[in-house]
Amino acid sequence: MKMKNLKRFQTGGTRSKMQLSVPLPQTPEGRVYRYSPNEEAHPRHFVLGERVTEISIAESKYRRMKQQPGSSRTICPYSGIVGDHDEFTHPKDKEAAIKIVKHAAMQDAQDAVSDMLKGVARKSRGGITYKPGSHTRRPRPQFGRRDLMRLLVCDCCGRDYGVYAIALYCPDCGAPNVSLHFSREVELVGRQVSIAEGLGEEQAELAYRLLGNAHEDVLTAFEAAQKVVYAHKVSLDPSRAAPTKAIRNDFQNVEKAQKRYAEFNIDPFNGLSDAEQEALELNIQKRHVIGHNLGVVDAKFAENARNARLGETVELLGSEIREFARLCQIVVAALDDWIGDVTALHRRAQKS
């Protein structure tokens, strides 16, 4: 048997015992599925594209990486574990490979039968005819693959990849990418603010609602980034075998968040000036007024905010929302460095 269909996938072995390599199905934009071997790295699934060659790697970026870009090993973006590429093969791709090989083998068998019957029983006494090549060829298996919504390009090595919502590391070089994820959130918030600012006076209520949503999105993303980083650090600390105390909404409060980080003797808020930290705290309080009180100023917020009057609608300005996002970005950048062990963070000294 010639097995010309199977030979297309042969990378080694012998004629009777082939070693095959089946190309992975790709998404419409050319990415492939990957699946973390770490069962605790939910959701495990991510997609991996090619490296964007236009992005040059600065020397300073290498100290953030776990490995040389383009190596033979992949890094789980959700947990940071490192393994051979084959360990990250997605279960769906394994199933696809089996179907592709099975299709090729069946086609080879069908072609072999056709070849054997050539010249035989071209016209038997019973009137049976056989025309070589008249058999129906089976359609090749087709596999649907789709990209994930959060698509990024690593700002250290230029690798194109996609994950669910947020991840910790670049799957190629292993550089911490939490700050990159948060930057995307800031970009989206900025677009929301621009849309609201472009509405006329007759749509003031809608503009206010859009600004309120943008403001809430900043804190939601900020809280999510902190939770992911904190949970990851807890998982890496052998002394924390016991379940961590429920986090609840600790990362919606600067003081509570600092107590969490104090367990590791770090304070990612120490990059903020006193005035900046005060502005951050006020914006967090403002988010609660927007989210839980329809934007109506309550007694607690009126006590802490200048020019805020009890019972009135809290003021929302696009410039203040952008500043809120910038302050959060400073803290997330410090967390990014903490994950990559780039810098040592020290606890802020108690204010006198």
C-alpha positions as a printed NumPy array, in Angstrom:
array([[  0.   ,   0.   ,   0.   ],
       [  1.406,   3.388,  -1.011],
       [ -0.216,   5.348,   1.866],
       [  0.392,   8.644,   0.107],
       [ -2.171,  10.426,   2.299],
       [ -0.582,   9.316,   5.564],
       [  2.914,  10.073,   4.277],
       [  1.994,  13.745,   4.132],
       [  2.161,  13.719,   7.939],
       [  5.206,  11.436,   8.316],
       [  8.156,  12.947,  10.193],
       [ 10.037,   9.726,  10.997],
       [  9.752,   6.025,  11.693],
       [  9.425,   3.307,   9.07 ],
       [  6.922,   2.481,   6.356],
       [  5.129,  -0.01 ,   8.584],
       [  5.45 ,   2.078,  11.736],
       [  5.245,   5.744,  10.864],
       [  5.926,   8.668,  13.153],
       [  3.335,  11.296,  12.29 ],
       [  3.018,  15.002,  12.996],
       [ -0.38 ,  16.591,  12.362],
       [ -0.618,  20.408,  12.02 ],
       [ -2.812,  22.021,  14.668],
       [ -6.103,  23.555,  13.502],
       [ -5.957,  27.353,  13.563],
       [ -8.376,  30.146,  14.368],
       [ -9.392,  32.48 ,  11.507],
       [ -6.518,  34.782,  12.492],
       [ -3.924,  32.009,  12.63 ],
       [ -3.677,  31.234,  16.352],
       [ -3.661,  27.731,  17.844],
       [ -5.326,  26.34 ,  20.94 ],
       [ -3.223,  25.708,  24.038],
       [ -4.257,  24.055,  27.324],
       [ -2.387,  24.291,  30.61 ],
       [ -1.35 ,  20.97 ,  32.168],
       [ -1.929,  22.599,  35.569],
       [ -5.402,  21.458,  36.665],
       [ -5.622,  24.368,  39.12 ],
       [ -4.932,  27.008,  36.466],
       [ -8.543,  27.782,  35.619],
       [ -9.717,  28.186,  32.893],
       [ -6.531,  26.577,  31.457],
       [ -7.447,  27.346,  27.825],
       [ -5.608,  30.046,  25.851],
       [ -4.595,  30.734,  22.255],
       [ -1.119,  31.372,  20.888],
       [ -0.15 ,  33.264,  17.761],
       [  3.126,  34.252,  16.152],
       [  5.618,  36.788,  17.433],
       [  5.151,  40.32 ,  16.127],
       [  8.588,  40.824,  14.63 ],
       [  8.174,  44.603,  14.389],
       [  8.562,  44.754,  18.179],
       [ 12.244,  44.821,  19.116],
       [ 13.254,  43.433,  22.492],
       [ 15.011,  46.012,  24.648],
       [ 17.843,  44.763,  26.85 ],
       [ 15.972,  45.881,  29.969],
       [ 13.082,  43.539,  29.083],
       [ 15.153,  40.369,  29.39 ],
       [ 15.363,  40.598,  33.164],
       [ 11.566,  40.338,  33.306],
       [ 11.491,  37.088,  31.313],
       [ 11.466,  33.526,  32.6  ],
       [ 13.009,  32.161,  29.407],
       [ 14.296,  33.156,  25.993],
       [ 11.416,  33.939,  23.575],
       [ 10.784,  31.24 ,  20.978],
       [ 12.135,  28.397,  23.115],
       [ 10.807,  24.829,  22.976],
       [  8.822,  25.296,  26.173],
       [  5.516,  27.02 ,  26.905],
       [  4.502,  28.9  ,  30.053],
       [  0.998,  28.75 ,  31.51 ],
       [ -0.29 ,  32.354,  31.463],
       [ -2.589,  31.646,  34.415],
       [ -0.132,  29.981,  36.809],
       [  3.388,  30.386,  35.422],
       [  4.291,  26.682,  35.261],
       [  6.673,  25.754,  32.455],
       [  6.464,  22.65 ,  30.264],
       [  7.268,  21.25 ,  26.814],
       [  4.997,  22.395,  23.987],
       [  3.409,  18.938,  23.744],
       [  2.266,  19.162,  27.355],
       [  0.065,  22.107,  26.358],
       [ -1.791,  20.301,  23.54 ],
       [ -5.494,  21.004,  23.804],
       [ -7.78 ,  17.924,  24.205],
       [ -9.813,  19.087,  21.195],
       [ -6.657,  19.13 ,  19.077],
       [ -5.82 ,  15.568,  20.127],
       [ -9.267,  14.504,  18.976],
       [ -8.802,  16.44 ,  15.748],
       [ -5.445,  14.76 ,  15.045],
       [ -6.987,  11.314,  15.448],
       [ -9.786,  12.203,  13.026],
       [ -7.305,  13.586,  10.47 ],
       [ -5.093,  10.469,  10.628],
       [ -8.136,   8.197,  10.485],
       [ -9.413,  10.053,   7.417],
       [ -6.022,   9.749,   5.676],
       [ -5.757,   6.034,   6.492],
       [ -9.292,   5.335,   5.226],
       [ -8.533,   7.232,   2.049],
       [ -5.318,   5.243,   1.526],
       [ -7.239,   1.998,   2.027],
       [ -9.893,   3.124,  -0.418],
       [ -7.245,   4.097,  -2.974],
       [ -5.512,   0.712,  -2.514],
       [ -8.749,  -1.177,  -3.217],
       [ -9.295,   0.993,  -6.278],
       [ -5.791,   0.203,  -7.545],
       [ -6.294,  -3.552,  -7.045],
       [ -9.497,  -3.504,  -9.058],
       [ -7.976,  -1.672, -11.994],
       [ -8.396,  -3.809, -15.087],
       [-10.49 ,  -6.332, -13.207],
       [-14.124,  -6.967, -14.048],
       [-14.244,  -4.107, -16.485],
       [-17.244,  -5.878, -17.863],
       [-18.252,  -9.108, -16.231],
       [-20.811, -11.527, -17.676],
       [-23.363, -10.225, -15.239],
       [-22.93 ,  -6.74 , -16.605],
       [-21.049,  -5.397, -13.564],
       [-18.713,  -2.602, -14.5  ],
       [-15.966,  -0.9  , -12.513],
       [-14.357,   2.396, -13.385],
       [-11.149,   3.216, -11.473],
       [-11.437,   6.455,  -9.589],
       [-15.225,   6.413,  -9.573],
       [-15.43 ,   5.801,  -5.813],
       [-16.549,   8.68 ,  -3.636],
       [-13.761,  10.475,  -1.772],
       [-14.537,  11.253,   1.837],
       [-14.585,  14.976,   2.693],
       [-11.704,  16.108,   4.863],
       [-12.567,  16.748,   8.504],
       [-13.183,  20.394,   9.346],
       [-12.575,  21.882,  12.795],
       [-13.939,  25.157,  14.071],
       [-11.502,  27.191,  16.147],
       [-12.186,  30.665,  17.475],
       [-10.114,  33.36 ,  19.096],
       [-10.694,  34.61 ,  22.624],
       [-11.931,  38.128,  23.3  ],
       [ -8.847,  39.291,  25.239],
       [ -6.072,  39.314,  22.633],
       [ -2.715,  40.858,  23.524],
       [  0.83 ,  41.27 ,  22.313],
       [  3.437,  40.853,  25.063],
       [  5.189,  44.179,  25.621],
       [  8.424,  42.346,  26.415],
       [  8.862,  39.786,  23.617],
       [  6.1  ,  40.674,  21.137],
       [  4.287,  37.327,  21.293],
       [  0.665,  37.446,  20.149],
       [ -1.697,  35.493,  22.438],
       [ -5.206,  35.418,  23.886],
       [ -6.652,  34.509,  27.28 ],
       [ -9.894,  34.764,  29.225],
       [-10.147,  38.268,  30.752],
       [ -6.862,  38.354,  32.696],
       [ -3.682,  36.338,  33.136],
       [ -0.323,  36.639,  34.871],
       [  2.408,  35.737,  32.384],
       [  3.299,  35.81 ,  28.708],
       [  3.067,  32.172,  27.476],
       [  6.253,  32.594,  25.434],
       [  8.835,  34.511,  27.476],
       [  7.086,  34.299,  30.862],
       [  7.283,  38.022,  31.607],
       [  4.609,  39.233,  34.057],
       [  1.754,  40.735,  32.019],
       [ -0.773,  41.892,  34.647],
       [  0.047,  45.532,  33.942],
       [ -0.455,  44.893,  30.222],
       [ -3.926,  43.484,  30.922],
       [ -4.846,  46.446,  33.099],
       [ -3.634,  48.834,  30.407],
       [ -6.186,  47.275,  28.067],
       [ -8.895,  47.941,  30.652],
       [ -7.733,  51.557,  30.926],
       [ -7.868,  51.857,  27.141],
       [-11.46 ,  50.592,  27.072],
       [-12.453,  52.919,  29.92 ],
       [-10.924,  55.825,  28.01 ],
       [-13.068,  54.999,  24.994],
       [-16.196,  54.887,  27.171],
       [-15.341,  58.298,  28.597],
       [-14.748,  59.745,  25.122],
       [-18.149,  58.494,  23.945],
       [-19.841,  60.094,  26.973],
       [-17.995,  63.373,  26.455],
       [-19.156,  63.462,  22.844],
       [-22.851,  63.419,  23.744],
       [-24.79 ,  66.67 ,  23.69 ],
       [-26.606,  68.387,  26.549],
       [-29.877,  66.733,  25.513],
       [-28.325,  63.355,  26.374],
       [-26.815,  64.425,  29.703],
       [-28.449,  61.577,  31.623],
       [-27.072,  58.969,  29.245],
       [-23.634,  60.607,  29.365],
       [-23.714,  60.484,  33.172],
       [-24.661,  56.789,  33.068],
       [-21.8  ,  56.   ,  30.694],
       [-19.33 ,  57.898,  32.882],
       [-20.629,  56.034,  35.92 ],
       [-20.124,  52.692,  34.19 ],
       [-16.608,  53.684,  33.15 ],
       [-15.776,  54.729,  36.7  ],
       [-17.085,  51.421,  38.096],
       [-15.123,  49.486,  35.467],
       [-11.876,  51.019,  36.727],
       [-12.413,  49.671,  40.237],
       [-13.711,  46.318,  38.984],
       [-10.55 ,  45.812,  36.921],
       [ -8.352,  47.09 ,  39.753],
       [ -9.922,  44.688,  42.244],
       [ -9.682,  41.741,  39.809],
       [ -5.987,  42.386,  39.119],
       [ -5.199,  42.51 ,  42.831],
       [ -7.15 ,  39.333,  43.583],
       [ -5.427,  37.384,  40.826],
       [ -1.953,  38.491,  41.926],
       [ -2.62 ,  37.915,  45.627],
       [ -4.122,  34.451,  45.076],
       [ -1.156,  33.518,  42.88 ],
       [  1.373,  34.621,  45.478],
       [ -0.5  ,  32.701,  48.177],
       [ -0.405,  29.548,  46.013],
       [  3.391,  29.853,  45.67 ],
       [  4.037,  30.211,  49.412],
       [  4.605,  26.782,  51.056],
       [  3.812,  28.253,  54.472],
       [  0.26 ,  28.922,  53.313],
       [ -0.934,  25.346,  52.969],
       [ -4.095,  26.202,  54.916],
       [ -6.907,  27.978,  53.019],
       [ -6.534,  31.735,  52.971],
       [ -9.095,  33.791,  54.853],
       [-11.961,  34.786,  52.54 ],
       [-10.941,  37.836,  50.531],
       [-14.476,  39.184,  49.983],
       [-14.106,  42.836,  48.896],
       [-10.812,  43.574,  50.683],
       [ -9.272,  44.867,  47.468],
       [-11.936,  47.554,  47.141],
       [-10.408,  49.214,  50.195],
       [ -6.837,  50.536,  50.332],
       [ -6.336,  49.921,  54.052],
       [ -7.642,  46.343,  53.893],
       [ -5.593,  45.655,  50.762],
       [ -2.438,  46.939,  52.497],
       [ -3.054,  44.522,  55.371],
       [ -3.208,  41.671,  52.857],
       [  0.069,  42.728,  51.252],
       [  1.647,  43.22 ,  54.673],
       [  1.525,  39.424,  55.02 ],
       [  4.256,  39.412,  52.358],
       [  5.969,  42.509,  53.756],
       [  5.244,  44.614,  50.685],
       [  3.085,  47.625,  49.877],
       [  2.338,  48.283,  46.178],
       [  0.665,  51.584,  47.121],
       [  3.953,  53.143,  48.209],
       [  4.504,  54.51 ,  44.705],
       [  1.668,  56.973,  45.314],
       [  2.112,  60.326,  47.   ],
       [ -0.121,  61.134,  49.974],
       [ -2.331,  63.285,  47.733],
       [ -2.569,  60.535,  45.12 ],
       [ -3.494,  57.91 ,  47.686],
       [ -6.156,  60.229,  49.076],
       [ -7.562,  60.717,  45.551],
       [ -7.539,  56.954,  44.999],
       [ -9.424,  56.304,  48.223],
       [-11.981,  59.006,  47.42 ],
       [-12.624,  57.523,  43.979],
       [-13.146,  54.093,  45.51 ],
       [-15.731,  55.617,  47.84 ],
       [-17.31 ,  57.386,  44.867],
       [-17.671,  54.066,  43.089],
       [-19.768,  52.729,  45.984],
       [-22.021,  55.804,  45.8  ],
       [-22.482,  55.26 ,  42.046],
       [-22.942,  51.497,  42.245],
       [-25.085,  51.214,  45.361],
       [-26.808,  54.595,  45.691],
       [-27.569,  55.611,  42.086],
       [-24.957,  58.344,  42.38 ],
       [-26.711,  60.114,  45.26 ],
       [-24.22 ,  61.476,  47.833],
       [-24.598,  59.837,  51.253],
       [-23.363,  61.09 ,  54.634],
       [-20.087,  59.155,  54.555],
       [-19.064,  60.463,  51.133],
       [-20.179,  64.037,  51.951],
       [-17.927,  63.965,  55.008],
       [-14.814,  63.056,  52.989],
       [-15.338,  64.783,  49.649],
       [-15.021,  68.503,  49.053],
       [-17.987,  70.212,  47.391],
       [-20.178,  67.103,  47.809],
       [-23.576,  67.825,  49.322],
       [-25.787,  65.241,  50.968],
       [-28.623,  64.085,  48.69 ],
       [-27.191,  65.593,  45.507],
       [-25.836,  63.622,  42.568],
       [-22.108,  62.981,  42.793],
       [-20.107,  64.798,  40.122],
       [-18.469,  62.711,  37.411],
       [-15.794,  64.183,  35.16 ],
       [-13.968,  62.366,  32.396],
       [-10.637,  63.822,  33.524],
       [-11.148,  62.469,  37.056],
       [-12.   ,  58.991,  35.756],
       [ -8.832,  58.97 ,  33.661],
       [ -6.849,  60.066,  36.713],
       [ -8.464,  57.317,  38.802],
       [ -7.339,  54.778,  36.188],
       [ -3.815,  56.232,  36.149],
       [ -3.463,  55.897,  39.923],
       [ -4.664,  52.296,  39.81 ],
       [ -2.174,  51.652,  37.02 ],
       [  0.714,  52.713,  39.273],
       [ -0.31 ,  50.128,  41.867],
       [ -0.815,  47.382,  39.264],
       [  2.628,  48.101,  37.779],
       [  4.118,  47.539,  41.234],
       [  2.239,  44.219,  41.475],
       [  3.593,  43.31 ,  38.041],
       [  7.137,  43.882,  39.312],
       [  6.365,  41.836,  42.427],
       [  5.275,  38.843,  40.335],
       [  8.433,  39.061,  38.272],
       [ 10.641,  39.691,  41.331],
       [ 11.936,  42.73 ,  39.483],
       [ 12.029,  45.069,  42.435],
       [ 11.712,  44.716,  46.183],
       [  8.667,  46.495,  47.552],
       [  8.862,  47.863,  51.063],
       [  6.019,  48.599,  53.367],
       [  5.077,  52.236,  53.635],
       [  6.165,  53.748,  56.913],
       [  3.311,  54.708,  59.187],
       [  2.226,  58.273,  58.704],
       [  2.728,  60.471,  61.687]])
